[in-house]
Amino acid sequence: MPGMVAFGRRWGIASDDLVFPGSFELLLRVLWWIGTLILFTYHKGHFDCNGRGVLHTYLVGLLVVLGLIILSLWAIVYVSAQGTITNPGARRSMPALVYLRALLYIPEFVWACLGAVWVSDDSRGCDPATVGAVISAVITRWEPLHLIPSSCSQDQDLQTELENAAHYMQFAAAAYGWPLYVYSNFFTAPCKLSRDCCRTRAAEYDIVGGDHLGCHFSSILQTTGLQYRDFIYVSFHNQIYEIPFFVALDHKWEVVLVAVRGTLSLKDVLTDLSAECENLPVEGVSGPCYAHKGMYQAAGYIYKKLVNDGILNQAFSVAPEYKLVVTGHSLGAGTAALLAILLRTSFPTLKCYSFSPPGGLLSQPLAEYSKDFVVSVVLGKDLVPRLSIPNMEDLKSRILKIVANCNKPKYRILLQGCWYELFGGDPDDFPTEMDSRREEQLSQPLLGEESLVIRHSSSYQSLASDDSPAHPAVHMPLYPPGHILYITEDGPSRRSCFSQVRYRADWSSETAFRSILISPRMLVDHMPDAVLRALNSLCSDGPFLCPSSLSNNPHISM
């Protein structure tokens, strides 16, 4: 259900959202047309006063304009009701009808002005009842004009967050150092970095730790566009629970920025895999407060560096009026969100932008608490925001059920998968399981389900219905942090290599990420360059802005 494209922008409504508002306005217009017809018929013989020609023309023209508006509204309602949510092909003429309806506001406005002129200047000598009736008709002509949309503050807020996210994603990507910079700029990066790497500039790089050749810091300078003097602290020290990060002054946006690196080494993977729950008590938050152990430990390491070593005090001594922003991608996103929770007591106005954060990060009370200051950005079918131990258990259960109920040989499944990858099409056109079988069979216990695992253990759960009281949840559910800004591709899932990808974004909730989606893009959509490309595309296209809602203020809203 993609947003409708009209007037060069993508709006927050789809082509099938106009049935009810169109029907409501259609009802009002029909009532006004009937009332105007009655007025014209009743006063037809009383047009023998000053301005009678104007009055007669006004009422006739009013009937014509209202008739055209009624026809356009009927067409909008009819077309909007066609097709399905996921099949908008039958509604492809909707933008043209919207344009037509917008054009009809012009004669409606002209006729409303004509009626106002007649009432004010040419109504002398006319029957008072006729004058009163026409005044009523004139007033009703002006009322529909108030239905013209004049603001889209919700879209403005969304677009502002998109612009902020696109800006801070550059820093989250820059924290990866030279590997991501070379990957994203394969042809130009070696030449640019070769001028800076391997130079003896120990005095200049006294704030940088763990970057022996200087290539990491050089790539950060290239990616962010900042100068050496803008950095307060840069660390590429990497151990289990100790991940690289940097602190910089962004003078253009007037923020002190803390960027945390995502997974880039085996030690980072071990931090990711430490997925047990760790107690994280927060003052004022009731209920169970738990977090991902590995990322909580990493956030504690950075917190001690920032606070105990005086790094933030040094930054704010240079720019005391600046705001604090914490950002990161993947492992860095989860660590940044937890770091923001730890820092919020001392910095109540801080903001965190968490890109592609892990799904198993915060318990429900902490996830709700973080919505006041954390914005998470998720792209498409990214695996990581849907990755948690309960979701993995659910995926295992669903896979075993499908395998047990599948009636197709493996080679057919593989051939159909290869066909889809090579030639495209809708995967639903090539069913791989359950032909002529009832879907509810999947909810039944499997016959000899223990044979599907090599060894039956106490942790093994039956594959019966998830709602069964005999199978309680073993692991506490954890959720992504903050408000979730969900970005999806607009248009068909399969397109040519040269077609331009368009995106749409909207706010989502953590409940939308309770299951893992198996897709060829589940890893591609997690890559930081893909997230940055999608955000830049959204900001350049401006799909959620009204024509007059462009903001000139680049500063973050706290």
N, C-alpha and C positions, 0 to 999 in steps of 0.2 A: 504494500500500500504506500508507494512513494508519494512524496508531496507534489502538488500540481505546479507545473512551470507556467507562469504567466507574467507578462510585463518584464521579461528578462530575468526573473528571479524565481527561486524555488520556495514555495510557501509552506507553512506548517499545517496545511490541510490537504487532503487527498481529493481526487475527483469524485469519490463516492461519499463525501462528507456534506454535500449540498442538498440532499433530499429533504431533510427536515427544515432547515432554515429557508430553503427555496419554497417549500410548501406553505410555510407560515406567511412569507411575503406574498405568495401567490393568492392566498386567501384574503389578505388585506387589500390587495390590488383589485380583486374581483368585487369585493364589497364596495370599494371606492368607485369602480366603474359603474356598478348598478346604481349607486347613490347619485352619481353625476348624470346618468341617463334619466333618472327620475326627475332630477332638478331641471334638466333641459326640457323634458316633456311638459312638466308642470308650468314652467315659466315661458313656454315658447311664444305665447301671444303677448308678453309684457316687455318686448324689446323695443318699445317706442319712446326711448329717452336718449339723453346725451350719451354718446359712446355705444349706441346699440350695436353698431357693426363690430366694434371691438369685443363686446360681450358675447355676441353670437359666435364670432370666430373663436373666441377663447374656449367656450364650452364644446364646440365641435372639435377643435384641435385637442382639447383635453381628453375627449373620448377616444380619439385616434391614438394619441400618445399612450394612454393607459392600455388600449388594446394591444399595441406593439409590445409594451412591457409585459403584459399578461402572456402573450405568445412566447416571448423569450424566456420567461420564468418557467412556463410549462415545459419548454424544450430542455432547460437546465435540469429540472426535476426528473424528467423522463430519462435523459441520458445518464444522469448521476445514479439512477436506480439500476442501470444495466451492469452486466458482468458480475464478477465476484471480487472479494478483497484482494486476492492475489492475481487476478486476471483482469487488468484494467483496459484491455484492448478495445472493448465495446464503448469505452468512454473517451476515446482519443480526440473526439471533437469538442470536448469540454472547454479547453482554452479559447476556442473561437467563440463559443457561446458566452463565455465570461467577457470577452472583448465587446461583443454585441451588446450585452447588458450594460457595460460601462459606457458605451457610446450613447445609449438611450437616456443617460443622466443629463446629457447636454440639452436636447429638446425639452426635457422635463423642467430643467432649470430655467430655460428661456420662457416657457409657458407660465411658470410660477412668477417670474418677473413681470410678464405681461398682465397677469391677473392683479398683481399688486399695483401696477400703474393705473389700470382701469378703476380699481376701487378708490384710489387716492385722488384721481383727477377727473374722471369721466362719469362718475356715478350720480351727479346732480340731476334731479328731476325724475329719477327712476323710482319705481315702487319700492318702499322700504323693505318689504318681505323679500323682493328679488335681490336687493342689495345685500341683505343679511345672508341669504342663501349662497350668493356668490362669494361673500367674504369667507364663509365656512369652507367652500370649495377651495379657495385660495390657500387658506391655512392648512388644509389637508394636503395640498400639493407640496408645501414646504416640509411637512413632517417626514415624508419618506427620505428626503435628502439627508436627514440626520442618520440614516442607516448606512451611509457610506463609511467604510472603515477609515479611521483617521489616526490610529496608533497601533503599534504592535510591540508594546513594552516587553512582553514575554520573549519575543524574538530578539529584541535588543539585548536582553540579559543573556540569552543563549549565544548570540553573536559575540558579545563582549567576552564571555568565557572561552569561546573558540579562539579569539584573537590572543587572549592571555595564554591559553594552552599551546598555541602554535609558537609563541615566543619562548616559553619556558621549556618546550620540548627540545629546542636547539641546545639548551644547556644540559638537559638529561642525556641527549645523544652525545654531546661533547665529552661527557664524563667517561665514555668508553675509550677515549684516547685514539691512538693512530690506527688500530685495526678497523674500527667502524669508519673512520675518515677515509682510509684507503678503499674499503669496500664500497662506500658511497660515491667516491670520486676516483674511480680506478685509473683513469688516464691522466688526470692532472695532479693527483695527490703525491705521487713519488717525486715529481719535480719541485712541488712547493715545499715538501718536508725535507728534501735533500739539502736545501739551503740552510735549514735550521738545525737538523740533527747532527750529532757527533761534534758539535762545536764546544770549545772550552769556555763556558760562561758561568763558572761556579758562583761568582759574586752575584750575577743577575738572577740565578735560579736558587737562591738561598731559601726561598719559601717552598720549594718543591721537594718532596720526599719520594724516594722509590722510583725515580725516572732517570736512570743512569745516562741514557743517550739524549734525553731531552725531546724525543719524538712525541711522547704523549702530550706534553705541555704545548709543543708547537702546534699539534693538531687542535688542541682546545682553543688556542688563539685564533687559528684559521676558522674554526666552526662558529665561535661566538662573536668574533669581530671585536673583542675587548683587547685592551692593552695590558702589558705586563704589570703596570702600576695599579690596575683594577683588581688584582688578585691579592687576597689576604693570606690564604693558605691553600696548598695543593698537596694531596697525599695519594700516592699510588702504592702504598703499603698494603699487602694482600695476604691475609691468613684466614683460617676458619673463624667466622664471626667478626672478622675485621676486614672491611671492604673499602676501596678507594672512594674519595670524595674531594670536593674543593669548595672554597668559599670565595665569592667575588662580589664586587660592587658593580651593580648595573645602574649607571648614572642616568641613562636615558629613561628608564622606568622607575628610578629612585627606589631600589630595593637592595637589601643585602641578601644574596642568593646562596643557598647551600644545595649543591647538586651531588647526588649519590649514584655511583656506578652500578649497573646491573651485572648479571652473570657473564663472566668472561674467562673463568678459570675453573679447574677441578675443585679448588678450595671453595669457590663460590657455589658450586654444585652441592658440596657437602653442607654448606650453610642452608641452601634451599631445602635439602632433604631432612633437615632437623625440624620436622613438621609437628612435633608434639606441642601441646598447649602449655603456655607459660602464663603464670598469674601476673596480671598487670593492673593493680588497683589504681583507680583514678578517683580523686575526690569529687563528690557530687554525682557519680554514676552508680546507680543501683543495679543489682543483678550480677550475674557472673561476668567477670572481666578477664578474658584470656586473649592471648595472642600467639602467633607463630613463634616458636622458640628461637629458631635460628635468626630470624629477622629482628626479633626483640633484642637478642644479644648484640647483633650488629648495630642496632639503633643506640643501645647503651654505650657501645664503644665510641661511636661518633659523638654522642651527647657529652661524654667525659672529655673528649678532645675540645669540643666547642666551648664548654662551660668551665671545666677545671683548668684547662690550659689558657683560658682567656682569649680564645680566637674571636668569639662574638663581641666581647668587650672591645677588642682592638678594632673590629669592623665598625661598630657603632660610635666609637670615639672619632672616627674619620667622618662618618655620616650619621649623626644622631637622629636626624629626622626621617631616615629611610625606614621602610617596612621590611619585615623578614619573610622570605619565601623559601620553602623547601621543595625540592623536586627530585625525581628519579624515574627510571624505567625498569620494569620487571622486578628483579630482586631489589634494585634501588628504589622502586616505587613503594614496595612494602616497607622497606626500611625507612624511607622518607616519611611515610604516613605515621609510623610508630614514633619516629623522632619528633614529628610535629606534636604528637600527643604528649611526649615528655617535655617539650619546650613551651607548651601553651600556657602553663602557669606563669612563666616569666615573660612570655611574649603573647599576650592575649589577642593581638591583632594579626598574628602570623597567618599565612595561607600556604597550603600544600597542594601541588599539582602532581598527581600520581598517575603515571602512564603505564598501561597494561599491568596493573597490580595483580598479585596472586589472589585467587579466590579464597583460599583458606588462610586468612590473615587475622581477622578480628571476630570476637564473639558479637552477638546481636546488640547488646547494650553499648559496646564500644563502637560498633559500626554506626549506630544512631548518633552517638556523641560526636563522632568525627565529621558528620555531615555539616556541622557549623563552620568548618574551616578546611575541609579536604574536598577536592574535585578529582575524581578518577576518570580517565579517558580509556575507553576500550574500543578496539577496531574489529569489526566483523566477527569472524568465527575463531578469534584468538583462543588458544587452549588454556593459557595460564590463568586468566581471570575466572575460568570455570574449573580450575584444578584444586581439588581438596580431597581429603581422605574419604568423606562420605560420598562425594561425586564419583570417585574411583570405584568404590564399592558398588554404587549404582550402575556404573558402566559395565563392570564385570558381570553383574547379575543380568543386565540386558543382553550382553553378548552371548552368555551361556544359554539364555532362553532362546535367542534367535538361532544359534547354532543347533540346538536340540530340535527346533521346529522347522528348520530349513529343509525343503524337499528338492533342492536343485544341486546337481553335482558341482564340485569345486571349480572344474574347468570352465563351466558356463558362467559362473560368477566372475572369475578372473577375466574371461573374454569380454564380458559385458562391461566390466570396469575399464579395461583397456580401450574399448570402443568409445566409451564416454569421454575418456581423457583425450583421445585422438581427434574425435569428430564432434564432440559436444552432444547437445541434446539434454533432455530432462531425465535425470536418473530414475524418476518414477515410471518412465516408459519401459524400464527393464527391471521388473520386480525380481528379487533374488530369493524371496522367501514367502511362504504362506499363501501360495496360489490356492484359491477356493477354500481357504481355511479361515476360521473365525478368529478375530483378533484376540478375543477373550481367552483363547487357549494359552496365550503367553502368560497370563496371570495364574495359571495352574502350576502346581509343583511338577517338576520334571520326573520322569520315570527313571529311577536309579540315578538320581542326580549326583550321588557321591562318586559315581564312576567318572564324572567329568573332572575330578581333581585327583591328583596322584595319591595324596595322603589326607585323610580326614582329620582335622584339628579342631580344637575348641574354639578357634576364632572363625571357623567356617560357618557361614550362615546359610540357611535354606533359601532357595530361590523362589519361594512362594511370594504372595502379595506383600508389598512393602508396608501395607497398613496392618499386617497381622501382628497382634500383641505378642506373639511368640518370638518375634525377631526385633528386639529393641535396638536402637542405635548404639553402636559401640563407641563412636567418636563424637565429640561435641561439634556441631556444625559451626564453621567459621565463614566469614563473608568478606567481600572486598570493602575497602574503606570509602567513606564519604558519599557525596552525590556522584552518580555515575553518568557520564556523558558518553552515549553509545553512538558510534559512527558505523554506518553500513554503506555498501555500494548501492548506487541507484541504477536500476536497469536490470537486464538479464544477467544471470550468473555466468554465462559463457559469452565471451566476446572475442573479436579478432585482436591480434597482437597490436594493431595500430589504432584501435579505437580508444578514445579518451574516456577514462574512468571518471564518473561523477559520484559524489558522495552526498549523503544526507546525515544529519545529526539530530539527536533528541535526547531528552533526559530519560533514564531508565532506572530500574530498581534492582536490588541484589537478587530478588527472586527470579529474574530473567536469566541468571547464570548458575542455576542449580543443577544443570546437567551438561555433560561434555558433548560437544558436537564433533562428529567425525567428518572431516572435510579436508580436501587438498590444501586449503588455506589456513588450517588451524595453527600452523607454525609460521607461515609467511606473514599473516596478519599480526603476529607478535613482534616482528622485527622493528627496531626503532626507526629505521629509514622509511618503512611503510607507514607507520603512525605519523611521522613528520610530514610525509608527502600528502597524506589524507587531510591533515589539519591545514596545511598551506593551500590545498585545493579548495577547501571550504571557505577559507578567508578570502581567497582571490575571487571566487565565484559569488560570495556574499549571498547564500541562498536563503537566509533567514531575516534579511533586513528589509524594512520598508524603505521606499525611495528617500525619505527624509530622516532616516534613523541612523545615518552614518555618524559615528562618534569621532570627535577630534581629540578626545582625552585618552592617551595611551596608558594611563596609570591604572594599576590594579585596583579593583574595588574591594575594600575590606569590610 
